Amino acid sequence: MEVPDAPKLLDEELYSRQLYVLGLPAMRRLQEGKVLLSGLQGLGAEVAKNLVLMGVGSLTLHDPQPTCWADLAAQFFLSERDLAKGRAEASQERVAKLNGAVQVCVHTGDITEDLLRDFQVVVLTASDLEEQLAVGRWCRKHGVCFLVADTRGLVGQLFCDFGEDFTVQDQTEEEPLTAATPAHLPGGRWGSPGVLTLRNAAEAHYFRQVGSVTFSGIEGMTELNGCAPRSIRVQEDGTLEIGDTATFSCYVRGGAVTEVKRPTTVSHADAEEVVSLAQALEPLRGAEGEREGEPWEEPLDEALVRTVALSSAGVLSPVAAMLGAVAAQEVLKALSRKFLPLDQWLYFDALDCLPENGELLPSPEACAPRGCRYDGQIAVLGAGFQEQLSHQHYLLVGAGAIGCELLKGFALVGLGAGAGGGVTVADMDHVERSNLSRQFLFRAQDVGRPKAEAAAEAARRLNPDLQVTPLTHALDPTTEHHYGDSFFSRVDGVAAALDSFQARRYVAARCVHYLKPLLEAGTQGTRGSASVFVPHVTEGYRAPASTAAPGDAPYPVCTVRHFPSTVEHTLQWAREEFEWLFCLSAETINCHQRLRLRRPPLRRAPLQTVGVLRHCPRSWQDCVQQPPSPQVLKDGTRFWSSPRQCPQPLEFNASQDMHLLYVLAAANLYAQMHRLPGSRDPSALREMLERLPRPDPQHLDPILPGDLASQELDPQQEAQLHEALQDWSEGSPLEPLGFEKDDDSNFHMDFVTAAASLRAQNYGIPAATRAQSKRIVGQIIPAIATTTAAVAGLLGLELFKVVGGPRPRSAFRHSYLRLAENSYSRYVPRAPALQTFHHLTWTCWDRLTVPAGQPERTLQSLLAHLQEQHGLRVNMLLLGKALLYSAGWSPEKQAQRLGLRVTELAQQVTGRRVPEPGQWVLALELGCEGEEDGTAFPPLHYELGPGSGRSTPSGPARGPQ
């Protein structure tokens, strides 16, 4: 008898970001999946890349056709050396190197019915209708999920057949809804039906679409804890009706209600039946009565047919990237049974990339093959456009997941591969192992290398003609001497692949300042967006108004410390406790070790530090016995004493997993801080705890009120602190522990998870799992390769339009997609918003331009010029945050400033050299008499040297009208 294979171990570090999208059960199903992929042109290469990066169990490649020049425009696993070789065999090694955990093999024979029995999913690309019908029939017969995908130039399609009764375990990406029930239930609310009130009544409306729930953590009415799913109904007053509870025990307090996600079954029609239905369709007819009471047939759009025919001869990598991402996502759905599959056809076109005037389409001669790697693209867009692409110079900001996909696309289309062209990649980060499951250009040997350098090197391997320059400086206000006027004068456009709104805002502001088109994309799990911003044509980039600056506390301090009501509150509290106990306390001790007997005043010090200093641990057992200290006030009373009541203190129990994890993690962190060996053995720790004397329960209460952290010490406490410091006076410095979320062996996340969980129990809040805690505390954005590839492909299409020359706004597209829910939208961007002041009208792309002149203008001359030329009486002038002029100054101070040359004044006020090397413009902000609140005048560009008046691909710089 055959012994089943042992399940593969899941590499949670490698797939960490993807696990937040799929969840563990779906990820394990994907890891066991077997896929047959037939067709290894550009589209097939995209499907293969995404499946292997995501960790499918095995992938069998099939394509015996020889490689040709046209393939290289989109097939990144192939090169000139592979011409005339079979596509599948030539691609196998490079596909396999993406992920050593995936078995990648090649089938060289025909596709037969017997062959299909070994697979769960079969994907056909670049196949004919006869093959599709035959393979589709066999797949349906044997219960194999079947997909057909194809692209032709600027159009593509996808068909899915998952059978008549395909079960989806989880339809959405969202975590199940969870909410806390009240600490005390109003009397008389239980019975038949039982009715409960959520602690936060505003959360009730989220449960309106929920079919059933279960419960946990309830005291008293324990019959509900872990119960089978119970149907609910949200009533008008926001309470939840949960069925008959008349025979249950009496409710005491606490608990949480959690949504139960139910599987659903979807049915797909037989492919042959679909074909028969299509063949039986009559010509499209209009409604009767529209033309003298007679039905009429829709006339054939000959121009559209001609356009599609002319643009479908070749292959384009952006279209292959988009359709390949969606196709791979459908394979993932088939294997993981996560998310609703496509129902059943998807048609995609990007005909908006072509000129609106049909007469401007490239001629047949311009589309003829040249025997080069761009033949597939030239066949659609022409040789002239290919030449334009080669001379472009683009700045790519960010070499992460989206950045890698964009750079791959730039290499394939030949952006910057000619004389005077190039791509500059800017990224200050280094490659981490968790990047490898979705950042296509990196391999295991790149871990630790600068991302910009590794990505640039990989891109050159894809296209040796690509002129790519890596820069490891961040693009932010501190590096404007690197990325200044001289740098941007050589740039034709910017592509932003950034993971924070703050960084996106800054890059977008630079693009507005230098009048450069911006291509921008972002993803979160299966959701993605791709946007294009063109000077004087579209609106400018606008980040969501609610985004906070990095480092800002997301919740009020008093809420986190005293009145937590959500799991996020408990996690923020636990993260702050980690900082106090294992980092700042060590730094405090080290500081006083250096000062030794100088006894500086310690009027303000963290009380947590006093607790840490009780004694210097010498062994692992000492670390276990070192609980967080009791909190005392200046009068010696404990914090949690009347009238302050500690919210439901916990009784320590070493048999409780979370209690034990808290002690295990905290003790190991103390040991690390004191450079002592720790222990990873929970059983041994449990035995040790049984032998140790039980401390005062309040010592084990994880609620350490942070508002005491900076309380003033009284003389007695100060003396205690000095006394405790003597224990360390001759010892080695302590090791402050900087929080690191991605190392699963360092106990950092274990402590935060356990501390937050215990605090959640104190307050009756549903606790987070370790994975949820890591995502929230680490501010991790869920990510998956398919979404990344899709948005990069969509941006590639907008790149064609931007490079192709002046286009009307109607030609451009913003895109938004939700792969989990099969939602795809592309829409025309808004026009730039107009602002007015008296006779002036301007948009965000306009500016006031003033040449420096010979001799250089004084401040008085500049102000006079603005009044004469534009009618603006300036009452404030700023350079960055430096105030150059204010109408509110005294006459003496004004006179002192007005006579100075502008550059002299700027240098005097800012303390920096003006102009700096490569600086050609001073960008000044102005305020004027009579302006209303909210008026944002166009910037004043005071020109200093070369480059003034430089044109951009979108047209010359211009001022307000």
QUILINDA-V836337 format. One record per residue. PHI is phi in radians with two decimals (999 if undefined). Layout:
phi=PHI
phi=PHI
//
This chain:
phi=999
phi=-1.34
phi=-1.63
phi=-1.09
phi=-1.12
phi=-1.16
phi=-1.09
phi=-1.21
phi=-1.30
phi=-1.58
phi=-1.44
phi=-1.20
phi=-1.19
phi=-1.10
phi=-1.75
phi=-0.99
phi=-1.26
phi=-1.26
phi=-1.08
phi=-1.22
phi=-1.53
phi=-1.66
phi=1.50
phi=-1.15
phi=-1.04
phi=-1.14
phi=-1.14
phi=-1.18
phi=-1.14
phi=-1.09
phi=-1.17
phi=-1.70
phi=-1.31
phi=-2.15
phi=-2.21
phi=-1.88
phi=-2.09
phi=-1.87
phi=1.85
phi=-2.10
phi=-1.45
phi=-0.99
phi=-1.12
phi=-1.09
phi=-1.10
phi=-1.12
phi=-1.07
phi=-1.08
phi=-1.00
phi=-1.14
phi=-1.16
phi=-1.25
phi=-1.05
phi=-1.34
phi=1.66
phi=-1.06
phi=-1.08
phi=-2.55
phi=-2.33
phi=-1.83
phi=-1.69
phi=-2.44
phi=-3.05
phi=-1.43
phi=-1.16
phi=-1.29
phi=-1.18
phi=-2.22
phi=-1.00
phi=-1.09
phi=-1.10
phi=-1.22
phi=-1.20
phi=-2.46
phi=-1.65
phi=-1.41
phi=-1.49
phi=-1.96
phi=-2.52
phi=-0.99
phi=-1.17
phi=-1.68
phi=-0.97
phi=1.39
phi=-1.46
phi=-1.06
phi=-1.06
phi=-1.15
phi=-1.14
phi=-1.22
phi=-1.58
phi=-0.95
phi=-1.08
phi=-1.21
phi=-1.12
phi=-1.11
phi=-1.20
phi=-1.16
phi=-2.80
phi=-1.14
phi=-1.45
phi=-1.80
phi=-1.41
phi=-2.06
phi=-2.35
phi=-2.15
phi=-1.84
phi=-1.73
phi=-1.58
phi=-1.35
phi=-1.51
phi=-2.08
phi=-1.10
phi=-1.11
phi=-1.07
phi=-1.17
phi=-1.10
phi=-1.47
phi=-2.13
phi=-1.64
phi=-2.42
phi=-2.15
phi=-2.13
phi=-1.87
phi=-2.24
phi=0.93
phi=-1.98
phi=-1.64
phi=-1.10
phi=-1.08
phi=-1.16
phi=-1.06
phi=-1.17
phi=-1.15
phi=-1.17
phi=-1.07
phi=-1.14
phi=-1.15
phi=-1.09
phi=-1.14
phi=-1.10
phi=-1.86
phi=1.20
phi=-1.74
phi=-1.21
phi=-2.27
phi=-2.29
phi=-2.16
phi=-2.36
phi=-2.77
phi=-2.29
phi=-2.39
phi=1.06
phi=-1.65
phi=-2.18
phi=-2.80
phi=-2.59
phi=-2.49
phi=-2.22
phi=-2.20
phi=-2.35
phi=-1.80
phi=1.62
phi=-1.48
phi=-2.48
phi=-1.55
phi=-1.66
phi=-1.79
phi=-1.32
phi=-2.56
phi=-1.46
phi=-2.21
phi=-1.50
phi=-1.21
phi=-1.17
phi=-1.01
phi=-1.11
phi=-2.40
phi=-2.56
phi=-1.51
phi=-1.55
phi=-1.19
phi=-1.16
phi=-2.37
phi=-1.46
phi=-1.00
phi=-1.09
phi=1.31
phi=-1.74
phi=-1.84
phi=2.73
phi=-2.26
phi=-1.44
phi=-1.32
phi=-2.25
phi=-2.20
phi=-2.02
phi=-1.31
phi=-1.03
phi=-1.78
phi=-1.05
phi=-1.16
phi=-1.38
phi=-1.05
phi=-1.15
phi=-1.16
phi=-1.55
phi=-1.13
phi=-1.68
phi=-1.57
phi=-1.48
phi=-2.62
phi=-2.45
phi=-2.34
phi=-2.32
phi=-2.68
phi=1.19
phi=-1.44
phi=-1.72
phi=1.77
phi=-1.41
phi=-1.24
phi=-1.05
phi=-1.43
phi=-1.12
phi=1.16
phi=-1.19
phi=-1.06
phi=-0.90
phi=-1.98
phi=-1.19
phi=-2.26
phi=-2.53
phi=-1.46
phi=-1.53
phi=-1.04
phi=-1.46
phi=1.55
phi=-1.42
phi=-1.94
phi=-1.57
phi=-2.11
phi=1.66
phi=-1.28
phi=-2.19
phi=-1.10
phi=-1.64
phi=-1.41
phi=-1.12
phi=-1.29
phi=-1.29
phi=-1.91
phi=-2.94
phi=1.17
phi=1.89
phi=-2.45
phi=-1.92
phi=-2.29
phi=-1.08
phi=-1.87
phi=-1.42
phi=-1.73
phi=-1.11
phi=-2.35
phi=-1.94
phi=-2.06
phi=-2.13
phi=-2.01
phi=-1.37
phi=-1.11
phi=-1.03
phi=-1.15
phi=-1.13
phi=-1.07
phi=-1.10
phi=-1.08
phi=-1.10
phi=-1.14
phi=-1.17
phi=-1.46
phi=-1.16
phi=-1.42
phi=-0.97
phi=-1.04
phi=-2.12
phi=-1.58
phi=-1.29
phi=-1.11
phi=1.59
phi=-1.36
phi=-2.30
phi=0.95
phi=1.36
phi=-1.83
phi=-1.13
phi=-2.44
phi=-1.67
phi=-1.17
phi=-1.18
phi=-1.18
phi=-1.44
phi=-1.10
phi=-1.11
phi=-1.14
phi=-1.04
phi=-1.12
phi=-1.11
phi=-1.09
phi=-1.10
phi=-1.18
phi=-1.77
phi=-1.93
phi=-1.38
phi=-1.96
phi=-2.35
phi=-2.11
phi=-1.11
phi=-1.09
phi=-1.20
phi=-1.08
phi=-1.13
phi=-1.14
phi=-1.20
phi=-1.15
phi=-1.18
phi=-1.15
phi=-1.09
phi=-1.12
phi=-1.11
phi=-1.18
phi=-1.09
phi=-1.01
phi=-1.07
phi=-1.12
phi=-1.42
phi=-1.53
phi=0.99
phi=-2.00
phi=1.40
phi=-1.31
phi=-1.26
phi=-1.10
phi=-2.19
phi=-2.02
phi=-1.95
phi=-2.27
phi=-1.98
phi=-2.31
phi=-2.46
phi=-2.21
phi=-1.12
phi=-1.17
phi=-1.26
phi=-1.46
phi=-1.03
phi=-1.13
phi=-1.51
phi=-1.01
phi=-1.19
phi=-1.59
phi=-1.10
phi=-1.09
phi=-1.33
phi=-0.96
phi=-1.15
phi=-1.21
phi=-1.72
phi=-1.20
phi=-1.10
phi=-1.94
phi=1.21
phi=-2.41
phi=-1.18
phi=-1.76
phi=-1.00
phi=-1.10
phi=-1.45
phi=-1.06
phi=-1.05
phi=-1.79
phi=-1.85
phi=1.60
phi=-1.23
phi=-1.10
phi=-1.16
phi=-1.06
phi=-1.14
phi=-1.03
phi=-1.01
phi=-1.16
phi=-1.65
phi=-1.31
phi=-2.17
phi=-2.03
phi=-1.79
phi=-1.84
phi=-1.77
phi=1.88
phi=-2.08
phi=-1.51
phi=-1.08
phi=-1.18
phi=-1.04
phi=-1.09
phi=-1.13
phi=-1.13
phi=-1.15
phi=-1.03
phi=-1.10
phi=-1.06
phi=-1.12
phi=-1.21
phi=-1.44
phi=1.45
phi=-1.16
phi=1.24
phi=-1.68
phi=-2.05
phi=-1.05
phi=1.38
phi=-1.69
phi=2.87
phi=-2.26
phi=-1.84
phi=-1.88
phi=-2.01
phi=-2.84
phi=-1.65
phi=-1.46
phi=-2.03
phi=-1.25
phi=-1.99
phi=-1.10
phi=-1.17
phi=-1.27
phi=-1.20
phi=-1.46
phi=-2.64
phi=-1.87
phi=-1.01
phi=-1.41
phi=-1.79
phi=-2.19
phi=-0.99
phi=-1.23
phi=-1.55
phi=-1.01
phi=1.67
phi=-1.43
phi=-1.05
phi=-1.05
phi=-1.04
phi=-1.21
phi=-1.14
phi=-1.17
phi=-1.08
phi=-1.11
phi=-1.15
phi=-1.13
phi=-1.15
phi=-1.17
phi=-1.19
phi=-2.55
phi=-1.05
phi=-1.43
phi=-1.17
phi=-1.63
phi=-2.14
phi=-2.12
phi=-1.54
phi=-2.24
phi=-1.81
phi=-1.57
phi=-1.14
phi=-1.70
phi=-2.72
phi=-1.02
phi=-1.40
phi=-2.10
phi=-1.20
phi=-1.29
phi=-1.49
phi=-1.89
phi=-1.89
phi=-1.03
phi=-1.10
phi=-1.11
phi=-1.24
phi=-1.16
phi=-1.66
phi=-1.76
phi=-1.62
phi=-2.95
phi=-2.27
phi=-2.03
phi=-1.93
phi=-2.23
phi=-2.01
phi=-1.94
phi=-2.45
phi=-1.20
phi=-1.08
phi=-1.15
phi=-1.13
phi=-1.02
phi=-1.13
phi=-1.08
phi=-1.09
phi=-1.13
phi=-1.11
phi=-1.15
phi=-1.16
phi=-1.05
phi=-1.75
phi=0.96
phi=-1.99
phi=-1.14
phi=-2.16
phi=-1.84
phi=-2.39
phi=-2.48
phi=-2.68
phi=-2.42
phi=-2.58
phi=1.12
phi=-1.57
phi=-1.78
phi=-2.61
phi=-2.43
phi=-2.42
phi=-2.35
phi=-2.29
phi=-2.26
phi=-2.05
phi=-0.93
phi=1.18
phi=-1.98
phi=-2.00
phi=-1.09
phi=-1.53
phi=-1.16
phi=-2.30
phi=-1.36
phi=-0.96
phi=-1.18
phi=-1.49
phi=-1.22
phi=-1.68
phi=-1.22
phi=-1.01
phi=1.59
phi=-1.22
phi=-1.18
phi=-1.27
phi=-2.33
phi=-1.03
phi=-1.05
phi=-1.14
phi=-1.14
phi=-1.12
phi=-1.47
phi=-2.09
phi=-2.30
phi=-1.15
phi=-2.36
phi=-2.29
phi=-1.14
phi=-1.10
phi=-1.10
phi=-1.17
phi=-1.27
phi=-1.13
phi=-1.05
phi=-1.12
phi=-1.13
phi=-1.18
phi=-1.10
phi=-1.00
phi=-1.09
phi=-1.18
phi=-1.33
phi=-2.07
phi=-2.17
phi=-1.15
phi=-1.13
phi=-1.13
phi=-1.13
phi=-1.10
phi=-1.09
phi=-1.07
phi=-1.08
phi=-1.33
phi=-1.10
phi=-1.21
phi=-1.39
phi=0.88
phi=-1.59
phi=-1.28
phi=0.76
phi=-1.23
phi=-1.11
phi=-2.10
phi=-1.13
phi=-2.27
phi=-2.69
phi=-1.16
phi=-1.13
phi=-1.02
phi=-1.12
phi=-1.00
phi=-1.15
phi=-1.10
phi=-1.49
phi=-0.92
phi=-2.76
phi=-1.55
phi=-1.17
phi=-2.00
phi=-2.66
phi=-1.07
phi=-1.13
phi=-1.05
phi=-1.17
phi=-1.16
phi=-1.40
phi=-1.68
phi=-1.37
phi=-0.96
phi=-1.29
phi=-1.20
phi=-1.55
phi=-2.19
phi=-1.64
phi=-1.08
phi=-1.53
phi=1.57
phi=-1.37
phi=-1.36
phi=-1.07
phi=-1.54
phi=-2.28
phi=-0.93
phi=-1.52
phi=-1.38
phi=-1.94
phi=-1.17
phi=-1.17
phi=0.74
phi=-1.07
phi=-1.67
phi=-1.63
phi=-1.10
phi=-2.50
phi=-1.13
phi=-1.41
phi=-1.42
phi=-1.01
phi=-1.25
phi=-1.10
phi=-1.16
phi=-1.10
phi=-1.05
phi=-1.19
phi=-1.05
phi=-1.19
phi=-1.08
phi=-1.13
phi=-1.16
phi=-1.20
phi=-1.05
phi=-1.10
phi=-1.08
phi=-1.10
phi=-1.73
phi=1.02
phi=-1.93
phi=-1.20
phi=-1.84
phi=-2.57
phi=-1.92
phi=-1.73
phi=-1.16
phi=-1.13
phi=-1.13
phi=-1.13
phi=-1.08
phi=-1.13
phi=-1.09
phi=-1.14
phi=-1.15
phi=-1.49
phi=-1.31
phi=-1.12
phi=-1.33
phi=-1.30
phi=-0.94
phi=-0.93
phi=-1.15
phi=-1.09
phi=-1.62
phi=-1.16
phi=-1.28
phi=-1.47
phi=-1.88
phi=-1.07
phi=-1.18
phi=-1.25
phi=-1.51
phi=-1.08
phi=-2.06
phi=-1.17
phi=-1.25
phi=-1.47
phi=-1.48
phi=-0.99
phi=-1.11
phi=-1.16
phi=-1.09
phi=-1.11
phi=-1.06
phi=-1.13
phi=-1.10
phi=-1.11
phi=-1.13
phi=-1.12
phi=-1.09
phi=-1.11
phi=-1.78
phi=-1.06
phi=-1.89
phi=-1.48
phi=-1.33
phi=-1.05
phi=-1.39
phi=-1.83
phi=-1.11
phi=-1.72
phi=-1.34
phi=-1.09
phi=-2.35
phi=-1.41
phi=-1.56
phi=-1.65
phi=-1.33
phi=-1.79
phi=-1.69
phi=1.28
phi=-1.13
phi=-1.22
phi=-1.10
phi=-1.12
phi=-1.08
phi=-1.09
phi=-1.18
phi=-1.09
phi=-1.16
phi=-1.15
phi=-1.14
phi=-1.15
phi=-1.07
phi=-1.12
phi=-0.95
phi=-1.79
phi=1.18
phi=-1.79
phi=-1.05
phi=-1.43
phi=-1.60
phi=-1.28
phi=-1.10
phi=-1.11
phi=-1.11
phi=-1.09
phi=-1.11
phi=-1.16
phi=-1.25
phi=-1.15
phi=-1.44
phi=0.88
phi=-1.42
phi=-1.62
phi=-0.99
phi=-2.59
phi=-2.59
phi=-1.08
phi=-1.13
phi=-1.10
phi=-1.01
phi=-1.13
phi=-1.13
phi=-1.21
phi=-1.14
phi=-1.09
phi=-1.12
phi=-1.18
phi=-1.04
phi=-1.16
phi=-1.20
phi=-1.03
phi=-0.96
phi=-1.21
phi=-1.11
phi=-1.23
phi=-1.17
phi=2.01
phi=-0.97
phi=-2.30
phi=-1.23
phi=-1.01
phi=-1.12
phi=-1.44
phi=-1.59
phi=-2.41
phi=-1.53
phi=-2.27
phi=-2.47
phi=-2.43
phi=-2.31
phi=-1.11
phi=-1.15
phi=-1.99
phi=1.02
phi=-1.98
phi=-2.34
phi=-2.40
phi=-2.30
phi=-2.53
phi=-1.27
phi=-1.12
phi=-1.22
phi=-1.34
phi=-1.06
phi=-1.24
phi=-1.58
phi=-2.14
phi=-2.37
phi=-2.67
phi=0.95
phi=-1.57
phi=-1.56
phi=-2.34
phi=-2.69
phi=-2.13
phi=-1.10
phi=-1.53
phi=-1.63
phi=-2.69
phi=-1.53
phi=-2.03
phi=-2.26
phi=-1.15
phi=-1.15
phi=1.41
phi=-2.23
phi=-1.21
phi=-1.10
phi=-1.19
phi=-1.51
phi=-1.04
phi=-1.09
phi=-1.13
phi=-1.13
phi=-1.13
phi=-1.17
phi=-1.07
phi=-1.12
phi=-1.27
phi=-1.23
phi=-1.46
phi=-2.19
phi=1.20
phi=-1.82
phi=-1.64
phi=-1.33
phi=-2.02
phi=-2.75
phi=-2.44
phi=-2.12
phi=-2.11
phi=1.15
phi=-1.78
phi=-1.57
phi=-1.49
phi=-1.51
phi=-2.70
phi=-2.50
phi=-1.17
phi=-1.50
phi=-1.23
phi=-1.16
phi=-0.97
phi=-1.14
phi=-1.20
phi=-1.09
phi=-1.06
phi=-1.06
phi=-1.42
phi=-1.11
phi=-1.47
phi=-1.43
phi=-1.14
phi=-1.04
phi=-1.19
phi=-1.11
phi=-1.12
phi=-1.08
phi=-1.19
phi=-1.15
phi=-1.37
phi=-1.52
phi=1.33
phi=-1.99
phi=-1.16
phi=-2.33
phi=-1.40
phi=-1.34
phi=-0.97
phi=1.41
phi=-1.58
phi=-2.04
phi=-2.48
phi=-1.74
phi=-1.66
phi=-1.88
phi=-1.82
phi=-2.26
phi=-2.16
phi=-2.29
phi=-1.11
phi=1.51
phi=-1.27
phi=-1.63
phi=-1.03
phi=1.61
phi=-1.25
phi=-2.05
phi=-1.13
phi=-1.07
phi=-1.13
phi=-1.73
phi=-1.67
phi=-1.62
phi=-1.38
phi=-1.95
phi=-2.93
phi=-0.98
phi=1.62
phi=-1.14
phi=1.36
phi=-1.07
phi=-1.44
phi=-1.95
phi=-1.02
phi=-1.66
phi=2.11
phi=-1.24
phi=-1.10
phi=-2.52
phi=-1.86
phi=-1.02
phi=-1.57
//
